[in-house]
Amino acid sequence: MAAWRRLLGLYDTEPIKKLPGMTEIIEQARREWLYAQEYYNMVTDPDLVDYAVFLIKAAERKYVYLLRKARVEGVTYPGGVSISAIIESGAVRRVL
């Protein structure tokens, strides 16, 4: 049977890759948000400023969504910022 699998190309030789956990995904989203804020601080062209604001809004929404999803699923994220801290700080509103 193994010979037929190899001949047909159905034999799986690559190891199964582990999918990232919720905390890893949240950390990546946090880094994207911080990168977007840094990018905003570096740009000077008006068109790029608009793009930077768009990046910040999108990254912030993604981060908040993942934090809420983690809370619903009962996942704790020790290094993260709470949703209330993000909303109270008005991160996007500071930029605008």
Backbone as CSV, one residue per row, in Angstrom:
resi,resn,N_x,N_y,N_z,CA_x,CA_y,CA_z,C_x,C_y,C_z
1,MET,0.811,-1.189,0.000,0.000,0.000,0.000,0.861,1.261,0.000
2,ALA,1.965,1.265,0.763,2.838,2.425,0.822,3.466,2.715,-0.541
3,ALA,3.753,1.664,-1.282,4.338,1.847,-2.610,3.362,2.564,-3.531
4,TRP,2.094,2.218,-3.455,1.095,2.879,-4.286,0.947,4.350,-3.904
5,ARG,1.001,4.635,-2.625,0.906,6.031,-2.184,2.068,6.859,-2.735
6,ARG,3.252,6.280,-2.672,4.423,6.999,-3.198,4.307,7.207,-4.701
7,LEU,3.862,6.189,-5.393,3.711,6.297,-6.836,2.662,7.342,-7.220
8,LEU,1.610,7.417,-6.474,0.544,8.361,-6.772,0.800,9.750,-6.190
9,GLY,1.868,9.870,-5.421,2.205,11.157,-4.831,1.355,11.509,-3.631
10,LEU,0.726,10.540,-3.035,-0.129,10.789,-1.883,0.608,10.601,-0.567
11,TYR,1.833,10.168,-0.646,2.605,9.922,0.563,3.072,11.254,1.133
12,ASP,2.703,11.522,2.347,3.026,12.795,2.977,4.390,12.698,3.642
13,THR,5.374,13.364,3.058,6.723,13.295,3.611,7.047,14.481,4.509
14,GLU,6.267,15.557,4.408,6.543,16.732,5.234,5.877,16.572,6.590
15,PRO,6.558,17.007,7.643,5.938,16.925,8.964,4.768,17.904,9.066
16,ILE,3.843,17.585,9.914,2.683,18.452,10.116,3.147,19.712,10.841
17,LYS,2.802,20.857,10.264,3.210,22.123,10.857,2.188,22.537,11.900
18,LYS,2.694,22.987,13.029,1.821,23.420,14.113,1.297,24.822,13.799
19,LEU,0.005,24.987,13.902,-0.590,26.295,13.695,-0.290,27.183,14.897
20,PRO,-0.123,28.483,14.665,0.167,29.364,15.798,-1.019,29.436,16.744
21,GLY,-0.726,29.560,18.022,-1.770,29.672,19.025,-2.344,31.075,19.060
22,MET,-3.404,31.228,19.831,-4.078,32.521,19.915,-3.138,33.593,20.463
23,THR,-2.327,33.256,21.452,-1.430,34.273,22.018,-0.400,34.735,20.998
24,GLU,0.067,33.820,20.146,1.032,34.201,19.109,0.386,35.108,18.067
25,ILE,-0.859,34.820,17.720,-1.575,35.640,16.752,-1.826,37.034,17.323
26,ILE,-2.187,37.087,18.603,-2.421,38.383,19.250,-1.126,39.186,19.312
27,GLU,-0.039,38.537,19.632,1.248,39.234,19.700,1.643,39.789,18.333
28,GLN,1.400,39.028,17.278,1.700,39.506,15.929,0.832,40.714,15.586
29,ALA,-0.438,40.675,15.953,-1.333,41.805,15.699,-0.885,43.038,16.482
30,ARG,-0.400,42.832,17.706,0.102,43.950,18.511,1.320,44.582,17.848
31,ARG,2.217,43.739,17.331,3.404,44.262,16.647,3.019,45.032,15.384
32,GLU,2.019,44.535,14.653,1.542,45.252,13.467,0.990,46.624,13.843
33,TRP,0.281,46.690,14.951,-0.288,47.955,15.428,0.823,48.935,15.799
34,LEU,1.826,48.439,16.525,2.951,49.298,16.904,3.731,49.756,15.672
35,TYR,3.909,48.855,14.699,4.592,49.224,13.463,3.832,50.335,12.737
36,ALA,2.511,50.210,12.684,1.696,51.223,12.008,1.848,52.579,12.693
37,GLN,1.926,52.589,14.014,2.121,53.845,14.738,3.493,54.437,14.444
38,GLU,4.502,53.589,14.390,5.845,54.067,14.061,5.889,54.614,12.634
39,TYR,5.221,53.941,11.729,5.177,54.379,10.335,4.531,55.762,10.237
40,TYR,3.459,55.972,10.985,2.781,57.266,10.993,3.741,58.373,11.454
41,ASN,4.548,58.080,12.450,5.488,59.073,12.972,6.622,59.389,12.003
42,MET,6.853,58.526,11.025,7.967,58.713,10.102,7.577,59.395,8.793
43,VAL,6.327,59.263,8.356,5.940,59.772,7.041,5.687,61.276,7.077
44,THR,5.908,61.911,5.929,5.688,63.352,5.825,4.754,63.714,4.672
45,ASP,4.707,62.896,3.654,3.845,63.165,2.505,2.369,63.027,2.913
46,PRO,1.521,63.972,2.537,0.104,63.908,2.944,-0.613,62.622,2.523
47,ASP,-0.308,62.124,1.349,-0.940,60.874,0.918,-0.506,59.699,1.798
48,LEU,0.766,59.696,2.177,1.256,58.624,3.039,0.724,58.753,4.458
49,VAL,0.460,59.970,4.889,-0.132,60.164,6.212,-1.527,59.534,6.231
50,ASP,-2.294,59.759,5.166,-3.617,59.141,5.080,-3.511,57.621,5.117
51,TYR,-2.549,57.093,4.398,-2.344,55.644,4.379,-1.938,55.140,5.765
52,ALA,-1.088,55.889,6.447,-0.637,55.499,7.784,-1.804,55.478,8.769
53,VAL,-2.693,56.452,8.660,-3.871,56.478,9.527,-4.736,55.258,9.250
54,PHE,-4.893,54.923,7.979,-5.642,53.723,7.603,-5.001,52.476,8.221
55,LEU,-3.675,52.370,8.146,-2.979,51.220,8.729,-3.206,51.126,10.228
56,ILE,-3.131,52.265,10.911,-3.328,52.264,12.359,-4.737,51.806,12.705
57,LYS,-5.726,52.345,12.016,-7.106,51.960,12.301,-7.321,50.471,12.064
58,ALA,-6.815,49.972,10.945,-7.003,48.558,10.622,-6.293,47.653,11.627
59,ALA,-5.073,48.004,11.975,-4.312,47.180,12.918,-4.944,47.212,14.306
60,GLU,-5.431,48.379,14.709,-6.067,48.488,16.023,-7.344,47.652,16.079
61,ARG,-8.135,47.722,15.039,-9.375,46.938,15.021,-9.089,45.436,15.048
62,LYS,-8.065,45.034,14.325,-7.696,43.622,14.318,-7.251,43.183,15.710
63,TYR,-6.436,43.996,16.354,-5.926,43.684,17.687,-7.062,43.597,18.696
64,VAL,-7.966,44.567,18.673,-9.094,44.568,19.599,-9.998,43.360,19.347
65,TYR,-10.227,43.043,18.072,-11.034,41.873,17.740,-10.424,40.605,18.324
66,LEU,-9.124,40.435,18.149,-8.468,39.233,18.659,-8.487,39.182,20.180
67,LEU,-8.331,40.325,20.839,-8.415,40.351,22.302,-9.815,39.953,22.773
68,ARG,-10.824,40.473,22.109,-12.204,40.105,22.476,-12.456,38.620,22.232
69,LYS,-11.985,38.115,21.121,-12.160,36.701,20.801,-11.453,35.833,21.839
70,ALA,-10.270,36.239,22.245,-9.530,35.485,23.254,-10.274,35.501,24.590
71,ARG,-10.862,36.638,24.914,-11.608,36.737,26.167,-12.803,35.792,26.149
72,VAL,-13.522,35.742,25.020,-14.681,34.857,24.898,-14.255,33.399,25.015
73,GLU,-13.118,33.065,24.425,-12.630,31.684,24.459,-11.935,31.345,25.767
74,GLY,-11.739,32.340,26.622,-11.098,32.084,27.904,-9.589,32.019,27.844
75,VAL,-9.003,32.521,26.771,-7.544,32.533,26.630,-7.005,33.766,27.329
76,THR,-5.989,33.576,28.147,-5.359,34.720,28.797,-4.124,35.107,28.020
77,TYR,-3.922,36.406,27.916,-2.780,36.943,27.183,-2.006,37.839,28.132
78,PRO,-0.922,37.322,28.715,-0.238,38.056,29.777,0.439,39.354,29.352
79,GLY,0.904,39.481,28.127,1.668,40.665,27.757,0.866,41.736,27.067
80,GLY,-0.418,41.554,26.947,-1.219,42.443,26.122,-1.787,43.637,26.835
81,VAL,-2.286,44.529,26.051,-2.977,45.700,26.542,-4.448,45.341,26.579
82,SER,-5.148,45.767,27.609,-6.559,45.447,27.695,-7.357,46.270,26.689
83,ILE,-8.516,45.781,26.366,-9.377,46.484,25.418,-9.766,47.843,25.983
84,SER,-10.079,47.886,27.275,-10.483,49.159,27.877,-9.348,50.175,27.825
85,ALA,-8.108,49.717,27.961,-6.963,50.641,27.882,-6.826,51.209,26.473
86,ILE,-7.102,50.404,25.468,-7.025,50.883,24.083,-8.115,51.910,23.833
87,ILE,-9.325,51.606,24.281,-10.440,52.506,24.043,-10.265,53.806,24.836
88,GLU,-9.816,53.703,26.093,-9.628,54.891,26.916,-8.503,55.778,26.400
89,SER,-7.470,55.167,25.833,-6.361,55.972,25.344,-6.729,56.734,24.092
90,GLY,-7.730,56.232,23.359,-8.144,56.882,22.110,-7.005,56.930,21.114
91,ALA,-6.316,55.798,20.926,-5.110,55.754,20.093,-5.355,56.308,18.703
92,VAL,-6.437,55.925,18.064,-6.702,56.410,16.717,-7.114,57.875,16.770
93,ARG,-7.893,58.240,17.749,-8.351,59.614,17.836,-7.197,60.581,18.111
94,ARG,-6.134,60.090,18.760,-4.948,60.931,18.954,-4.321,61.286,17.627
95,VAL,-4.314,60.318,16.719,-3.692,60.506,15.416,-4.486,61.523,14.600
96,LEU,-5.791,61.439,14.646,-6.635,62.325,13.869,-6.682,63.654,14.548
